[in-house]
Amino acid sequence: MANKEGVFGIYGLTGDFRPYVGNYAAGGDCWRIRPKTELALRPGDLIFFHATRQRDNLNRQELEVKSQAGEFLPGFYTTSGTNLNDSIKLGWYWYECPSKTTSPKTDWHVIAFVLRKVHAESYLTSFFVRDTHRYYLQEPRLFVQGGAKAGPEDLKAIEFANRNGQVMIFPDKATKVTCGRDVSKVSLDGFVFQRAGMDELMSYDVIVGLQKPEPLDMRQQCWSSPNGLWHINQAERYEVFSRATDHVQFAQISDFVAQNQKKK
């Protein structure tokens, strides 16, 4: 949720942060992963998280995705950056949970990607639907009207945004919504499993949908190749969590770990 200044804060992130003092350095340093002590958000900035064991491969490197890669589209995947503990849960679930792996690893990190307001408003979010785009790019679960499920007004706003911007929003896995600039409709499951609406969806820069499994069910963003990758490559990068060293931060999800520790 946004705070009173309109900035989406990072709930659960510990540490002291300096004031924002200027744009990120250009040139060969532009993809450097910075420490979390340098992270400061301003009103209008967008933040996304990525749990990974490939931290060093993301440092100072342009994000590239080959045509055969990707979960439902070739692209780079993130989750909403409004709650750090959500992404720590996600990292633990994929890399350590007994029901997901027989060889747990603790060498993973959470990297924050920050798109500054000037880029988000100039190139990504469309003027007439900017509030809708911002909300669903940052809010991990809820809908604008405040519910856990999309109501008629939520669906109306989502479909209007889908017709008038470069961000495609799926409200859930099963509800069909307008895909593309015509009247065709598709659900996220229909797209993922049946490849429905493939041509229309390839024209979007970012696809937002509830795709993570229970007990993590939350929105993720697919920055599709090539246009979406261009956007996420403009983002500043910060290491906001290290599994190997941030023990106090990790302790904040101890109840989640205990509940999911037993292999199902």
TORROSE-850605 format. One record per residue (C-alpha): x, y, z; residue in three letters; residue number from 1. Coordinates in Angstrom, 1 decimal, decimal comma, always signed. Each point is the difference from the previous one (the first is absolute). Layout:
residues N
+--------+--------+--------+------+-------+
|      X |      Y |      Z | doti | kolza |
+--------+--------+--------+------+-------+
|      X |      Y |      Z |  ALA |   NUM |
...
+--------+--------+--------+------+-------+
***
This chain:
residues 264
+--------+--------+--------+------+-------+
|      X |      Y |      Z | doti | kolza |
+--------+--------+--------+------+-------+
|   +0,0 |   +0,0 |   +0,0 |  MET |     1 |
|   +1,1 |   +3,6 |   -0,6 |  ALA |     2 |
|   +1,0 |   +2,2 |   +2,8 |  ASN |     3 |
|   -1,4 |   +3,6 |   +0,4 |  LYS |     4 |
|   +2,6 |   +1,3 |   -2,4 |  GLU |     5 |
|   -1,0 |   -2,4 |   -2,7 |  GLY |     6 |
|   +3,2 |   -2,0 |   +0,3 |  VAL |     7 |
|   -0,2 |   -3,8 |   +0,1 |  PHE |     8 |
|   +2,1 |   -0,8 |   +3,0 |  GLY |     9 |
|   +1,8 |   -3,3 |   +0,7 |  ILE |    10 |
|   -1,8 |   -1,6 |   +2,9 |  TYR |    11 |
|   +2,4 |   -2,0 |   +2,2 |  GLY |    12 |
|   +3,2 |   +1,4 |   -1,4 |  LEU |    13 |
|   +2,4 |   +0,9 |   +2,9 |  THR |    14 |
|   +2,8 |   +2,5 |   -0,1 |  GLY |    15 |
|   +0,6 |   +3,7 |   -0,3 |  ASP |    16 |
|   -0,3 |   +1,7 |   -3,4 |  PHE |    17 |
|   +1,6 |   +3,2 |   -1,2 |  ARG |    18 |
|   -2,0 |   +2,6 |   -1,9 |  PRO |    19 |
|   -0,2 |   -0,4 |   -3,8 |  TYR |    20 |
|   +2,9 |   +2,1 |   -1,4 |  VAL |    21 |
|   -0,3 |   -0,4 |   -3,7 |  GLY |    22 |
|   -0,4 |   -2,2 |   -3,0 |  ASN |    23 |
|   +1,9 |   -3,2 |   -0,4 |  TYR |    24 |
|   +3,3 |   +0,0 |   -1,7 |  ALA |    25 |
|   +0,2 |   -0,4 |   -3,7 |  ALA |    26 |
|   +2,4 |   -2,1 |   -2,1 |  GLY |    27 |
|   +1,5 |   -3,3 |   +1,0 |  GLY |    28 |
|   -1,1 |   +0,4 |   +3,6 |  ASP |    29 |
|   -3,7 |   +0,2 |   -0,8 |  CYS |    30 |
|   -0,8 |   -3,6 |   +0,8 |  TRP |    31 |
|   +2,1 |   -0,2 |   +3,2 |  ARG |    32 |
|   -1,8 |   -1,6 |   +3,0 |  ILE |    33 |
|   +0,2 |   +2,5 |   +2,8 |  ARG |    34 |
|   -0,4 |   -0,6 |   +3,8 |  PRO |    35 |
|   -3,4 |   +0,6 |   +1,6 |  LYS |    36 |
|   +1,4 |   +2,9 |   +2,0 |  THR |    37 |
|   +0,1 |   +2,0 |   -3,3 |  GLU |    38 |
|   -3,7 |   -0,7 |   -0,8 |  LEU |    39 |
|   -2,3 |   +2,9 |   +0,4 |  ALA |    40 |
|   -3,4 |   +0,3 |   -1,7 |  LEU |    41 |
|   -1,7 |   +3,2 |   -1,1 |  ARG |    42 |
|   -3,7 |   +0,5 |   -0,8 |  PRO |    43 |
|   -0,9 |   -1,6 |   -3,3 |  GLY |    44 |
|   +2,8 |   -2,6 |   +0,0 |  ASP |    45 |
|   -0,8 |   -3,6 |   -0,7 |  LEU |    46 |
|   +1,8 |   -2,9 |   +1,8 |  ILE |    47 |
|   +0,1 |   -3,7 |   -0,8 |  PHE |    48 |
|   +1,7 |   -3,0 |   +1,6 |  PHE |    49 |
|   +1,8 |   -3,0 |   -1,5 |  HIS |    50 |
|   +1,0 |   -2,9 |   +2,2 |  ALA |    51 |
|   +3,0 |   -1,8 |   -1,6 |  THR |    52 |
|   +3,1 |   -2,2 |   +0,4 |  ARG |    53 |
|   +1,6 |   +1,9 |   -3,0 |  GLN |    54 |
|   +0,8 |   +3,2 |   +1,8 |  ARG |    55 |
|   +3,5 |   +0,3 |   -1,5 |  ASP |    56 |
|   -1,4 |   -0,6 |   -3,5 |  ASN |    57 |
|   -2,3 |   +3,0 |   +0,5 |  LEU |    58 |
|   +2,7 |   +2,3 |   +1,1 |  ASN |    59 |
|   +1,2 |   +2,4 |   -2,7 |  ARG |    60 |
|   -1,7 |   -2,1 |   -2,6 |  GLN |    61 |
|   -2,8 |   +0,9 |   -2,4 |  GLU |    62 |
|   -3,0 |   -2,2 |   +0,5 |  LEU |    63 |
|   -0,4 |   -2,3 |   -3,0 |  GLU |    64 |
|   -2,5 |   -2,9 |   -0,5 |  VAL |    65 |
|   +0,4 |   -2,5 |   -2,8 |  LYS |    66 |
|   -3,1 |   -0,9 |   -2,1 |  SER |    67 |
|   -0,4 |   -3,4 |   +1,6 |  GLN |    68 |
|   +0,0 |   +1,4 |   +3,6 |  ALA |    69 |
|   -2,8 |   +1,2 |   +2,2 |  GLY |    70 |
|   -2,9 |   -1,5 |   +1,8 |  GLU |    71 |
|   -2,9 |   +1,1 |   -2,3 |  PHE |    72 |
|   +1,9 |   +2,6 |   -2,1 |  LEU |    73 |
|   +3,7 |   +0,6 |   -0,5 |  PRO |    74 |
|   +0,7 |   +2,7 |   +2,5 |  GLY |    75 |
|   +1,4 |   +1,0 |   +3,4 |  PHE |    76 |
|   -2,3 |   -0,7 |   +3,0 |  TYR |    77 |
|   -0,5 |   +2,2 |   +3,1 |  THR |    78 |
|   -2,4 |   +0,3 |   +2,8 |  THR |    79 |
|   -1,5 |   +3,2 |   +1,5 |  SER |    80 |
|   +2,5 |   +1,8 |   +2,1 |  GLY |    81 |
|   -2,2 |   +1,2 |   +2,8 |  THR |    82 |
|   +0,7 |   -2,7 |   +2,5 |  ASN |    83 |
|   +3,5 |   -1,4 |   +0,3 |  LEU |    84 |
|   -1,1 |   -2,9 |   +2,2 |  ASN |    85 |
|   -2,3 |   -1,3 |   -2,9 |  ASP |    86 |
|   +3,1 |   -0,4 |   -2,2 |  SER |    87 |
|   +2,0 |   -1,6 |   +2,8 |  ILE |    88 |
|   -2,8 |   -2,5 |   +0,4 |  LYS |    89 |
|   +0,2 |   -0,6 |   -3,8 |  LEU |    90 |
|   +3,7 |   -0,5 |   +0,1 |  GLY |    91 |
|   -0,2 |   -2,5 |   +2,9 |  TRP |    92 |
|   -2,9 |   -1,8 |   -1,7 |  TYR |    93 |
|   +1,9 |   -0,5 |   -3,3 |  TRP |    94 |
|   +3,5 |   -0,7 |   +1,4 |  TYR |    95 |
|   -0,5 |   -1,6 |   +3,4 |  GLU |    96 |
|   -3,6 |   -1,3 |   +0,5 |  CYS |    97 |
|   +0,0 |   -3,8 |   +0,3 |  PRO |    98 |
|   -3,0 |   -0,3 |   -2,3 |  SER |    99 |
|   +1,8 |   +1,8 |   -2,8 |  LYS |   100 |
|   +3,6 |   -1,3 |   +0,3 |  THR |   101 |
|   +2,0 |   -2,9 |   +1,3 |  THR |   102 |
|   +3,2 |   +2,0 |   +0,1 |  SER |   103 |
|   -0,7 |   +3,3 |   +1,8 |  PRO |   104 |
|   +2,3 |   +3,0 |   -0,8 |  LYS |   105 |
|   +0,7 |   +3,1 |   +2,1 |  THR |   106 |
|   +2,0 |   +2,0 |   -2,5 |  ASP |   107 |
|   -2,9 |   +2,0 |   -1,3 |  TRP |   108 |
|   -0,8 |   +3,7 |   +0,2 |  HIS |   109 |
|   -2,8 |   +2,5 |   -0,7 |  VAL |   110 |
|   +0,8 |   +2,7 |   -2,4 |  ILE |   111 |
|   -2,1 |   +3,2 |   -0,3 |  ALA |   112 |
|   -0,6 |   +1,6 |   -3,4 |  PHE |   113 |
|   -1,0 |   +3,7 |   +0,3 |  VAL |   114 |
|   -1,5 |   +1,8 |   -3,0 |  LEU |   115 |
|   +0,1 |   +3,7 |   +0,7 |  ARG |   116 |
|   -3,1 |   +2,0 |   -0,5 |  LYS |   117 |
|   +1,3 |   +1,8 |   -3,1 |  VAL |   118 |
|   +0,4 |   -3,2 |   -1,9 |  HIS |   119 |
|   -3,2 |   -1,6 |   +1,3 |  ALA |   120 |
|   -2,1 |   +2,9 |   -1,0 |  GLU |   121 |
|   +1,8 |   +0,9 |   -3,3 |  SER |   122 |
|   +0,3 |   -3,5 |   -1,4 |  TYR |   123 |
|   -2,0 |   -2,7 |   +1,8 |  LEU |   124 |
|   -3,2 |   +1,1 |   +1,6 |  THR |   125 |
|   -2,6 |   +1,7 |   -2,3 |  SER |   126 |
|   -1,4 |   +3,4 |   +1,1 |  PHE |   127 |
|   -3,7 |   -0,8 |   +0,1 |  PHE |   128 |
|   +0,5 |   -3,3 |   +1,9 |  VAL |   129 |
|   +3,1 |   +0,8 |   +2,0 |  ARG |   130 |
|   -1,7 |   -0,5 |   +3,4 |  ASP |   131 |
|   -1,2 |   -3,5 |   -1,0 |  THR |   132 |
|   +3,4 |   -1,0 |   -1,4 |  HIS |   133 |
|   +1,8 |   +1,2 |   +3,1 |  ARG |   134 |
|   -2,4 |   -1,7 |   +2,4 |  TYR |   135 |
|   +0,3 |   -3,5 |   -1,7 |  TYR |   136 |
|   +3,7 |   +0,3 |   -0,6 |  LEU |   137 |
|   +0,5 |   +0,6 |   +3,8 |  GLN |   138 |
|   -2,8 |   -1,5 |   +1,9 |  GLU |   139 |
|   +0,7 |   -3,8 |   +0,5 |  PRO |   140 |
|   -3,6 |   -1,3 |   +0,6 |  ARG |   141 |
|   -2,9 |   +2,4 |   +0,5 |  LEU |   142 |
|   -2,1 |   +1,9 |   -2,5 |  PHE |   143 |
|   -0,7 |   +3,7 |   -0,2 |  VAL |   144 |
|   -3,4 |   -0,2 |   +1,5 |  GLN |   145 |
|   +1,6 |   -1,7 |   +3,1 |  GLY |   146 |
|   -1,1 |   -3,6 |   -0,5 |  GLY |   147 |
|   +2,0 |   -3,2 |   -0,3 |  ALA |   148 |
|   -2,0 |   -0,8 |   -3,2 |  LYS |   149 |
|   -0,7 |   +2,3 |   -3,0 |  ALA |   150 |
|   -3,4 |   +1,6 |   +0,0 |  GLY |   151 |
|   -1,8 |   +1,5 |   -3,0 |  PRO |   152 |
|   +1,6 |   +3,4 |   +0,4 |  GLU |   153 |
|   +3,4 |   -1,6 |   +0,3 |  ASP |   154 |
|   -0,4 |   -2,0 |   -3,2 |  LEU |   155 |
|   -1,3 |   +3,0 |   -1,8 |  LYS |   156 |
|   +3,1 |   +2,0 |   +0,9 |  ALA |   157 |
|   +2,3 |   -2,9 |   -0,8 |  ILE |   158 |
|   -1,4 |   -0,5 |   -3,4 |  GLU |   159 |
|   +0,1 |   +3,7 |   -0,8 |  PHE |   160 |
|   +3,7 |   +0,0 |   +1,0 |  ALA |   161 |
|   +0,7 |   -3,1 |   -2,1 |  ASN |   162 |
|   -1,4 |   +1,7 |   -3,1 |  ARG |   163 |
|   +1,9 |   +3,2 |   +0,6 |  ASN |   164 |
|   +3,5 |   -0,8 |   +1,1 |  GLY |   165 |
|   +3,0 |   -2,3 |   -0,1 |  GLN |   166 |
|   -0,7 |   -1,7 |   +3,3 |  VAL |   167 |
|   -2,3 |   -3,1 |   -0,2 |  MET |   168 |
|   -1,7 |   -0,8 |   +3,2 |  ILE |   169 |
|   -1,6 |   -3,3 |   +0,9 |  PHE |   170 |
|   -2,2 |   +0,2 |   +3,1 |  PRO |   171 |
|   +0,4 |   -3,7 |   +0,9 |  ASP |   172 |
|   +0,7 |   -3,2 |   -1,7 |  LYS |   173 |
|   -3,5 |   -0,8 |   -1,4 |  ALA |   174 |
|   -1,8 |   +3,2 |   -0,8 |  THR |   175 |
|   +0,1 |   +1,0 |   -3,7 |  LYS |   176 |
|   +0,8 |   +3,6 |   -0,7 |  VAL |   177 |
|   +0,6 |   +2,0 |   -3,2 |  THR |   178 |
|   +3,3 |   -0,9 |   -1,6 |  CYS |   179 |
|   +1,2 |   +2,4 |   -2,7 |  GLY |   180 |
|   -1,8 |   +2,9 |   -1,5 |  ARG |   181 |
|   -3,0 |   -1,9 |   -1,3 |  ASP |   182 |
|   -2,7 |   -1,9 |   +1,8 |  VAL |   183 |
|   +1,9 |   -3,3 |   +0,5 |  SER |   184 |
|   +0,1 |   -1,3 |   +3,5 |  LYS |   185 |
|   +2,3 |   -2,5 |   +1,7 |  VAL |   186 |
|   +0,8 |   -1,2 |   +3,5 |  SER |   187 |
|   +3,4 |   -0,4 |   +1,4 |  LEU |   188 |
|   -0,4 |   -3,8 |   +0,2 |  ASP |   189 |
|   -1,2 |   +0,0 |   -3,6 |  GLY |   190 |
|   +3,0 |   +1,9 |   -1,1 |  PHE |   191 |
|   +2,5 |   -2,0 |   +2,0 |  VAL |   192 |
|   -1,3 |   -3,5 |   -0,7 |  PHE |   193 |
|   -1,8 |   +0,4 |   -3,4 |  GLN |   194 |
|   +2,1 |   +2,9 |   -1,4 |  ARG |   195 |
|   -3,2 |   +1,9 |   -0,6 |  ALA |   196 |
|   +0,4 |   +3,7 |   -1,1 |  GLY |   197 |
|   +3,7 |   -0,5 |   -0,6 |  MET |   198 |
|   +0,3 |   +2,5 |   -2,9 |  ASP |   199 |
|   -1,9 |   +2,7 |   +1,9 |  GLU |   200 |
|   +2,0 |   -0,5 |   +3,3 |  LEU |   201 |
|   +3,3 |   +0,1 |   -1,8 |  MET |   202 |
|   -0,7 |   +3,7 |   -0,7 |  SER |   203 |
|   +0,0 |   +0,9 |   +3,7 |  TYR |   204 |
|   +3,2 |   +1,1 |   +1,9 |  ASP |   205 |
|   -1,1 |   -1,5 |   +3,4 |  VAL |   206 |
|   -2,5 |   -2,7 |   +0,9 |  ILE |   207 |
|   -1,3 |   +0,0 |   +3,6 |  VAL |   208 |
|   -1,7 |   -3,0 |   +1,5 |  GLY |   209 |
|   -0,6 |   -2,1 |   +3,0 |  LEU |   210 |
|   +2,3 |   -2,9 |   -0,9 |  GLN |   211 |
|   +1,9 |   -0,9 |   +3,1 |  LYS |   212 |
|   -1,2 |   -3,2 |   +1,8 |  PRO |   213 |
|   -1,7 |   -0,2 |   +3,4 |  GLU |   214 |
|   +1,0 |   +0,8 |   +2,6 |  PRO |   215 |
|   +1,7 |   +2,9 |   -1,8 |  LEU |   216 |
|   -2,7 |   +0,9 |   -2,4 |  ASP |   217 |
|   +0,9 |   +3,5 |   -1,1 |  MET |   218 |
|   +0,4 |   +2,0 |   -3,1 |  ARG |   219 |
|   +3,1 |   -0,2 |   -2,1 |  GLN |   220 |
|   +1,2 |   +2,0 |   -3,0 |  GLN |   221 |
|   +1,3 |   -1,5 |   -3,2 |  CYS |   222 |
|   +2,2 |   +2,6 |   -1,7 |  TRP |   223 |
|   -0,3 |   -1,5 |   -3,4 |  SER |   224 |
|   +2,7 |   -0,1 |   -2,7 |  SER |   225 |
|   +1,0 |   +2,3 |   -1,5 |  PRO |   226 |
|   -2,0 |   +3,1 |   +1,0 |  ASN |   227 |
|   -0,6 |   -0,9 |   +3,6 |  GLY |   228 |
|   +3,7 |   -0,9 |   +0,5 |  LEU |   229 |
|   +0,9 |   +3,5 |   -1,2 |  TRP |   230 |
|   -2,1 |   +1,5 |   +2,8 |  HIS |   231 |
|   +1,4 |   -2,2 |   +2,8 |  ILE |   232 |
|   +3,5 |   +0,6 |   -1,2 |  ASN |   233 |
|   -0,6 |   +3,7 |   +0,8 |  GLN |   234 |
|   -0,6 |   -0,8 |   +3,6 |  ALA |   235 |
|   +2,6 |   +0,5 |   +2,8 |  GLU |   236 |
|   +1,0 |   -3,2 |   +1,8 |  ARG |   237 |
|   +0,4 |   -0,5 |   +3,7 |  TYR |   238 |
|   +0,7 |   -3,0 |   +2,2 |  GLU |   239 |
|   -2,6 |   +0,2 |   +2,7 |  VAL |   240 |
|   +0,4 |   -3,5 |   +1,5 |  PHE |   241 |
|   +2,7 |   -2,7 |   +0,2 |  SER |   242 |
|   -1,0 |   -3,3 |   +1,4 |  ARG |   243 |
|   +3,5 |   -0,7 |   +1,2 |  ALA |   244 |
|   +0,3 |   +3,1 |   +2,2 |  THR |   245 |
|   -3,3 |   +1,7 |   +0,6 |  ASP |   246 |
|   -1,1 |   -2,3 |   +2,9 |  HIS |   247 |
|   -2,1 |   +2,6 |   +1,9 |  VAL |   248 |
|   -2,0 |   +0,7 |   -3,2 |  GLN |   249 |
|   -0,4 |   -3,7 |   -0,7 |  PHE |   250 |
|   -1,4 |   -0,5 |   +3,5 |  ALA |   251 |
|   -3,0 |   +2,1 |   -0,9 |  GLN |   252 |
|   -1,3 |   -2,8 |   -2,2 |  ILE |   253 |
|   +0,6 |   -2,8 |   +2,7 |  SER |   254 |
|   -3,8 |   -0,7 |   +0,3 |  ASP |   255 |
|   -0,3 |   -0,6 |   -3,8 |  PHE |   256 |
|   +3,1 |   -2,2 |   +0,0 |  VAL |   257 |
|   -1,4 |   -2,1 |   +2,9 |  ALA |   258 |
|   -3,4 |   -0,4 |   -1,7 |  GLN |   259 |
|   +1,6 |   -1,2 |   -3,2 |  ASN |   260 |
|   +3,0 |   -1,9 |   +1,3 |  GLN |   261 |
|   -1,6 |   -3,5 |   -0,3 |  LYS |   262 |
|   +0,2 |   -1,6 |   -3,4 |  LYS |   263 |
|   -3,5 |   -0,4 |   -1,5 |  LYS |   264 |
+--------+--------+--------+------+-------+
***
